[in-house]
């Protein structure tokens, strides 16, 4: 006998989320809602306006956040504090984003560690506890908070689209970018005028010159 009163979870419709669209100047139903987190660790939802298709956002936790682990964003708050403290000061109290391919993890990790020792706060992906998180801005918080970037340039880095997206974001924000070249490879046109330091032959000299260049910004 068929139980008409039995409730099937697989037929549940997704939660309908409304948000205000600045372009349409009205509250609309969000299309393709995606649970995200702000750089301060607060839950929210990002999607599209059903009328104009522009991106809309709504703060707050939804059913889609259930079972998701809230990311630890304390490191980004520390980076933001270092970046702000460095403004207008002549000491190494800014934050550097180490942008590299996973294939270059050894030298990128060493570079991040050595910069930390000089007093430069660094963000390096291998030390990131947040893992695969969808961020509200669509950009990793470290890219927003760090004041400078060091691109570990190699053939492997040139094959990584995320590496290019990183330096393109920094350039669009007019934030300083430096190149730590670890092997011979073609330098992309977008980076040809960027200060470049050869780490493939003499690490100590290249590192010293890199730190001096970063301190002069």
C-alpha positions in Angstrom: 0.0 0.0 0.0 1.4 3.4 -1.0 1.9 5.7 1.9 0.8 9.1 0.5 1.8 10.8 3.7 5.4 9.6 3.5 7.8 12.5 3.0 10.6 12.0 0.5 13.7 14.2 1.2 14.9 13.8 -2.3 11.8 15.7 -3.6 12.3 18.7 -1.2 12.7 21.9 -3.2 15.8 24.0 -2.4 15.4 26.9 0.0 14.3 30.0 -1.7 16.5 32.9 -0.9 15.7 36.6 -1.5 18.2 39.4 -1.6 18.2 43.1 -2.6 19.5 43.9 -6.1 21.2 47.3 -6.3 20.8 47.5 -10.0 17.1 46.6 -10.1 16.5 48.5 -6.8 14.2 45.7 -5.4 14.3 42.5 -3.5 14.4 39.5 -5.8 14.7 35.7 -5.6 18.3 34.6 -5.9 19.2 32.4 -8.8 21.9 29.7 -8.3 22.5 30.5 -4.6 25.9 29.5 -3.4 26.8 29.3 0.4 29.9 31.4 1.0 31.9 32.9 3.8 33.2 36.5 4.3 36.8 37.2 5.0 35.8 37.7 8.6 34.3 34.2 8.8 30.6 35.2 8.6 28.2 33.1 6.5 26.4 34.5 3.5 24.9 33.5 0.1 26.0 34.8 -3.3 24.0 34.3 -6.5 22.4 36.1 -9.4 19.4 38.4 -9.8 16.5 36.7 -11.5 15.8 39.9 -13.4 19.1 41.4 -14.6 21.5 38.6 -13.9 23.9 40.7 -11.8 25.6 39.3 -8.7 23.7 39.7 -5.5 24.6 38.8 -1.9 22.8 38.2 1.4 24.3 37.8 4.8 23.3 35.0 7.1 23.4 31.3 7.5 21.0 29.1 5.4 20.2 25.4 5.1 23.0 25.1 2.6 25.6 26.0 5.3 24.5 23.0 7.4 27.4 20.6 7.8 29.9 23.1 6.5 32.8 24.0 8.8 33.2 27.7 9.5 36.7 28.8 8.3 39.2 30.1 10.7 40.0 33.6 9.4 42.2 34.8 12.3 45.3 34.7 10.1 43.6 37.1 7.7 42.9 39.5 10.5 46.5 39.4 11.5 47.6 40.0 7.9 45.2 43.0 7.6 46.7 44.5 10.8 50.2 44.1 9.5 49.3 45.7 6.2 47.7 48.7 7.9 50.5 49.1 10.4 53.0 49.2 7.6 51.4 52.3 5.9 53.6 55.3 6.2 56.3 53.4 8.2 59.9 52.6 7.0 60.1 49.2 8.7 59.1 45.8 7.4 55.6 45.7 8.9 53.6 44.9 5.8 52.2 41.5 4.5 53.4 39.5 1.5 51.4 37.0 -0.5 53.6 34.2 -1.8 52.1 33.2 -5.2 53.5 29.9 -6.5 52.8 26.6 -8.2 52.5 23.5 -6.0 55.6 22.2 -7.8 57.7 25.0 -6.3 56.5 24.3 -2.7 59.9 23.8 -1.3 61.5 27.1 -2.3 58.2 28.9 -1.9 58.0 27.6 1.7 61.6 28.6 2.4 61.0 32.1 1.0 57.9 32.5 3.2 59.8 31.3 6.2 62.7 33.6 5.6 60.5 36.6 5.0 58.8 35.9 8.3 62.2 36.0 10.0 62.8 39.5 8.7 59.6 40.7 10.2 57.5 40.5 7.0 54.1 38.8 7.7 53.5 36.3 4.9 50.6 34.3 3.6 51.5 31.0 1.9 48.9 28.5 0.6 50.6 25.5 2.2 50.0 27.0 5.6 46.3 27.9 4.9 43.9 26.0 7.2 40.8 27.2 5.3 41.2 24.7 2.4 38.6 24.8 -0.3 36.2 27.6 0.8 33.8 29.7 -1.4 34.5 33.3 -0.4 31.8 36.0 -0.6 34.0 38.4 -2.6 34.9 35.6 -5.1 38.6 36.4 -4.2 40.7 34.7 -1.5 40.9 37.1 1.6 44.7 36.9 1.6 44.7 38.5 -1.9 42.7 41.3 -0.6 44.5 41.8 2.7 48.2 41.4 1.7 49.9 44.6 0.6 52.6 43.0 -1.6 53.0 39.9 -3.7 56.0 37.7 -4.5 55.5 35.6 -7.6 57.7 32.5 -7.5 58.3 32.3 -11.3 59.0 29.0 -13.0 57.7 26.9 -15.9 55.3 25.2 -13.6 54.0 28.6 -12.4 53.3 29.7 -15.9 51.1 26.6 -16.4 49.0 27.4 -13.3 46.0 29.6 -14.1 45.5 30.4 -10.4 49.0 31.9 -10.2 48.2 34.2 -13.1 44.8 35.2 -11.6 46.7 36.1 -8.4 49.1 38.6 -10.0 46.4 39.9 -12.3 44.3 40.8 -9.3 47.2 42.5 -7.6 48.0 44.5 -10.7 44.3 45.5 -11.0 44.5 46.8 -7.4 47.8 48.6 -8.1 49.6 46.7 -5.4 53.3 46.0 -5.7 54.4 42.7 -7.3 57.9 41.2 -7.2 59.3 38.2 -9.0 61.4 35.5 -7.4 62.6 33.7 -10.5 63.7 30.1 -9.6 64.5 28.8 -13.0 65.0 30.0 -16.6 61.6 30.5 -18.3 59.9 33.1 -20.5 58.6 36.1 -18.6 55.0 37.0 -19.4 54.5 40.4 -21.0 52.4 41.5 -18.0 55.4 40.9 -15.7 58.3 42.2 -17.9 58.5 45.5 -16.1 58.1 44.0 -12.6 61.2 43.9 -10.4 62.7 40.5 -10.8 65.3 38.7 -8.7 67.2 35.5 -9.8 67.0 32.9 -7.1 68.3 30.1 -9.3 72.0 30.9 -8.8 72.5 32.9 -5.5 69.6 32.6 -3.1 71.1 34.8 -0.4 71.9 37.7 -2.7 68.6 37.5 -4.4 66.7 37.4 -1.1 68.6 40.4 0.3 67.8 42.4 -2.8 64.2 41.3 -2.8 63.7 42.4 0.9 65.4 45.8 0.1 63.0 46.3 -2.9 60.0 45.5 -0.8 61.1 47.8 2.0 61.4 50.7 -0.4 57.7 50.5 -1.4 
